[in-house]
Amino acid sequence: MAATTLPIELPELTADELSRYSRHLILPEVGVEGQRKLKAARVLCVGTGGLGSPLALYLAAAGVGTLGLVDFDVVDASNLQRQIIHSTADIGRKKLDSAEEKLKALNPALKVVKHDTLLSSANALDILKDYDVVADGTDNFPTRYLVNDACVLLGKPNAYGSIFRFEGQASVFGTKDGPCYRCLYPEPPPPGLVPSCAEGGVLGILPGLVGVIQATETIKLILGIGEPLIGRLLLVDALNMRFRQLKLRKNPECPVCGDHPTVTKLIDYQQFCGIEPASERQSAVKNGIPQVSPKDLKKRIDAGEDLFILDVREPFEYQIANIGGVLIPQNDVPKRIGEIDRNREIVVQCKSGGRSQRIAEYLKQSGFPTVSNLAGGIVAWSDEVDPKVPKY
Amino acid sequence: MTIFIPTPLRAFAAGKDAVEVNAGTIAGALDELTQAYPDLRKHLFTSEGRVRAFVNIYLNDEDVRYLPAKDATAVSSSDTLSIIPSIAGGC
């Protein structure tokens, strides 16, 4: 079975540690030697949000010696439905600082290394190289591929977990003889097909379930016990409480971990995932669709322009907050396209501008002459035009 | 046989999490699925008719890519097909 390469000379346990970890020490699979391995281990948690919260907490509780944390984000109230390492008093604070405080309260002997940065091709190899195991708790495709490739290039196992609404996936990638993320998914989905947690929603408990699975796999890799999820994809369906396993094979033609790798250094992952560079994103036109800012839209409405505001969100979202647009949920647009007036300028709107951009492009392709997208959606409208419009 | 529909694609299958089909091969089963739910086709297949690279199809617990007959593999009523797209959420 796979294990990580730890220093030959394992650190001794102090009297406090012998007492603190007694429940580990009496387990034949752990024992004093196993606990010393945990103390010697260095684990990098990429992300201290939904998955990162339970992951980091349980690794700290287990006696992992060094935890690296990567996160550049700040605690927001909407995080607290699931990011249990943070508390209400931390709203507005950097997640790294909030996480460090809770981890050290749990385990003062823990060494926390904070990486206050966005993980990128420029820094990933440098950051990851000092760790034995990487636990990927990020929330977007470019970073998933970046972490995967960096782990394979550096020979670090990757305890992978991901979630969507009420389903999760977990596996261990990046071991020498096992598959990597690209063996399973050679290509990312087109941007916008799989919504983020902010757009798609997520059952609060789900990252708890999956994050602890990742922590379990991390500990097994460090101790060299049990059967890690190498070559297996665990599927978690929380709604039906069903767990399934699928076989994962190492792809001999994998461009990163295969027999003849073509990816031998980190690439531009934003481009790989089809995401336009920031400079284009902020411009006035995206994929042929003019972007309207909330302030501009307000000005035009006040000036009496005959705009058709098409709201493509779901009915429950419209009930929470709306700006008076005509509601046609995105998946109904093709069959209700006759209700949209071709002779007026259509401004498509959703929660944060993603769904509306896609529908705007669809309308343009269907022959609508004047279609634009409300950049930033109703969230931006609330921020910039009318704070009385609830954010959710 | 049952085809399990993953969460991100349920909107295109009338909200269903599983669909029953009566085909003899994997390709036949997927064809029957996309005939019944045409919106699924573009999410599952490229314009050349190949399964998209961010979607994996599993016959029971085996990836179809690695079956000797691939999607021409015969299926029985007790088999299941699972569509497993990549998801990235973690926040």
Interface residues (C-beta under 8 A of the other chain):
Chain A: G47 G49 G50 L51 G52 N79 Q83 D136 G137 T138 D139 N140 F141 R144 G161 S162 I163 F164 R165 F166 E167 Q169 L184 Y185 P186 E187 P188 P189 L193 V194 P195 S196 C197 A198 G200 V202 P207 L233 L235 R244 Q245 L246 K247 L248 R249 N331 P334
Chain B: P6 T7 P8 A11 F12 D39 H43 R52 A53 F54 N56 Y58 D61 E62 D63 Y66 S82 I84 P85 S86 I87 A88 G89 G90 C91
